[in-house]
Amino acid sequence: MSKIKHTDKRILIVSHGALIGLSLQHLLPQRFKRTFIENTSLTILTHTNNDWACQLYNCTKHL
């Protein structure tokens, strides 16, 4: 398998809440059996040593 192009880089992804929710359920199924994403909220994921973690979920403090 070739090395991923953006290893050790920060990536910003802007998306609709439904896709974000489905992604969280796929990547972290034990934590996110159901999701609710507010408009313009922030969710931060990290990927370290082949493990995903959610550092921030559905945050709207910036509004």
Backbone as CSV, one residue per row, in Angstrom:
resi,resn,N_x,N_y,N_z,CA_x,CA_y,CA_z,C_x,C_y,C_z
1,MET,0.842,-1.173,0.000,0.000,0.000,0.000,0.889,1.239,0.000
2,SER,0.554,2.205,-0.810,1.351,3.422,-0.867,1.059,4.306,0.338
3,LYS,2.013,5.152,0.655,1.874,6.055,1.781,0.820,7.116,1.469
4,ILE,0.021,7.451,2.450,-1.023,8.456,2.274,-0.383,9.816,2.076
5,LYS,-0.918,10.564,1.157,-0.364,11.850,0.746,-0.293,12.878,1.870
6,HIS,-1.237,12.839,2.806,-1.323,13.887,3.827,-0.953,13.395,5.226
7,THR,-0.091,12.424,5.326,0.337,11.921,6.620,0.953,13.051,7.439
8,ASP,0.589,13.116,8.716,1.089,14.133,9.649,0.695,15.548,9.255
9,LYS,-0.395,15.702,8.524,-0.895,17.015,8.129,-2.274,17.227,8.748
10,ARG,-2.636,18.481,8.910,-3.989,18.824,9.343,-4.837,19.035,8.101
11,ILE,-6.050,18.503,8.132,-6.949,18.584,6.986,-8.291,19.132,7.471
12,LEU,-8.807,20.133,6.776,-10.117,20.691,7.083,-11.117,20.132,6.089
13,ILE,-12.196,19.573,6.610,-13.268,19.070,5.764,-14.548,19.777,6.182
14,VAL,-15.216,20.385,5.229,-16.483,21.068,5.466,-17.572,20.230,4.806
15,SER,-18.621,19.917,5.570,-19.626,19.007,5.050,-20.974,19.239,5.717
16,HIS,-21.990,18.599,5.182,-23.311,18.588,5.796,-23.285,17.675,7.017
17,GLY,-24.149,17.975,7.978,-24.189,17.215,9.223,-24.446,15.738,9.040
18,ALA,-25.256,15.372,8.036,-25.564,13.955,7.830,-24.298,13.163,7.504
19,LEU,-23.456,13.697,6.644,-22.213,12.994,6.299,-21.259,12.949,7.483
20,ILE,-21.186,14.027,8.229,-20.334,14.032,9.420,-20.822,12.979,10.412
21,GLY,-22.127,12.944,10.652,-22.690,11.961,11.577,-22.430,10.536,11.142
22,LEU,-22.646,10.247,9.875,-22.384,8.898,9.360,-20.904,8.537,9.467
23,SER,-20.044,9.506,9.213,-18.597,9.264,9.329,-18.220,8.936,10.773
24,LEU,-18.779,9.681,11.723,-18.505,9.406,13.139,-19.003,8.017,13.531
25,GLN,-20.186,7.652,13.061,-20.727,6.329,13.378,-19.869,5.221,12.782
26,HIS,-19.286,5.471,11.626,-18.426,4.466,10.987,-17.053,4.378,11.670
27,LEU,-16.462,5.529,11.976,-15.109,5.554,12.534,-15.081,5.224,14.027
28,LEU,-16.125,5.626,14.758,-16.176,5.428,16.207,-17.547,4.874,16.613
29,PRO,-17.882,3.663,16.170,-19.231,3.132,16.389,-19.615,2.938,17.853
30,GLN,-18.673,2.676,18.727,-18.996,2.486,20.143,-19.424,3.799,20.795
31,ARG,-18.829,4.903,20.363,-19.137,6.211,20.957,-20.344,6.879,20.294
32,PHE,-20.511,6.678,18.991,-21.547,7.392,18.255,-22.564,6.436,17.637
33,LYS,-23.445,5.923,18.473,-24.535,5.092,17.952,-25.548,5.978,17.240
34,ARG,-25.750,7.202,17.759,-26.582,8.224,17.122,-25.831,9.549,17.191
35,THR,-26.103,10.409,16.240,-25.449,11.720,16.232,-26.468,12.805,15.939
36,PHE,-26.152,14.006,16.365,-26.910,15.191,16.016,-25.901,16.304,15.810
37,ILE,-25.886,16.880,14.633,-24.905,17.909,14.294,-25.636,19.229,14.060
38,GLU,-25.337,20.243,14.870,-25.899,21.582,14.694,-25.289,22.239,13.456
39,ASN,-26.035,23.158,12.842,-25.479,23.934,11.733,-24.285,24.754,12.220
40,THR,-23.248,24.786,11.444,-21.984,25.511,11.679,-21.224,25.034,12.917
41,SER,-21.529,23.856,13.430,-20.786,23.343,14.583,-19.421,22.804,14.145
42,LEU,-18.550,22.641,15.106,-17.210,22.102,14.864,-17.085,20.732,15.504
43,THR,-16.501,19.813,14.768,-16.164,18.492,15.274,-14.720,18.230,14.864
44,ILE,-13.903,17.826,15.807,-12.484,17.589,15.527,-12.158,16.124,15.780
45,LEU,-11.607,15.481,14.764,-11.153,14.089,14.867,-9.640,14.047,14.743
46,THR,-9.043,13.100,15.444,-7.612,12.855,15.288,-7.406,11.395,14.924
47,HIS,-6.371,11.159,14.152,-6.033,9.801,13.724,-4.576,9.561,14.098
48,THR,-4.352,8.703,15.087,-3.015,8.422,15.582,-2.845,6.919,15.726
49,ASN,-1.774,6.398,15.179,-1.475,4.966,15.287,-2.665,4.095,14.875
50,ASN,-3.296,4.444,13.772,-4.450,3.720,13.230,-5.686,3.757,14.117
51,ASP,-5.749,4.670,15.068,-6.925,4.827,15.928,-7.520,6.213,15.740
52,TRP,-8.842,6.286,15.687,-9.565,7.543,15.586,-10.037,7.962,16.968
53,ALA,-10.002,9.267,17.230,-10.527,9.831,18.469,-11.254,11.125,18.127
54,CYS,-12.282,11.427,18.887,-13.028,12.666,18.689,-12.634,13.624,19.806
55,GLN,-11.934,14.676,19.435,-11.463,15.661,20.405,-12.542,16.686,20.744
56,LEU,-13.414,16.976,19.784,-14.469,17.968,19.968,-15.663,17.514,19.144
57,TYR,-16.855,17.594,19.724,-18.055,17.118,19.024,-19.147,18.178,19.062
58,ASN,-19.610,18.577,17.885,-20.789,19.421,17.754,-20.687,20.715,18.563
59,CYS,-19.539,21.346,18.583,-19.310,22.547,19.375,-19.849,23.781,18.636
60,THR,-20.618,24.594,19.348,-21.173,25.826,18.775,-20.787,27.058,19.604
61,LYS,-19.761,26.965,20.434,-19.341,28.090,21.285,-18.927,29.310,20.467
62,HIS,-18.492,29.102,19.248,-18.027,30.208,18.403,-19.180,31.052,17.847
63,LEU,-20.396,30.614,18.000,-21.544,31.338,17.437,-21.984,32.495,18.329
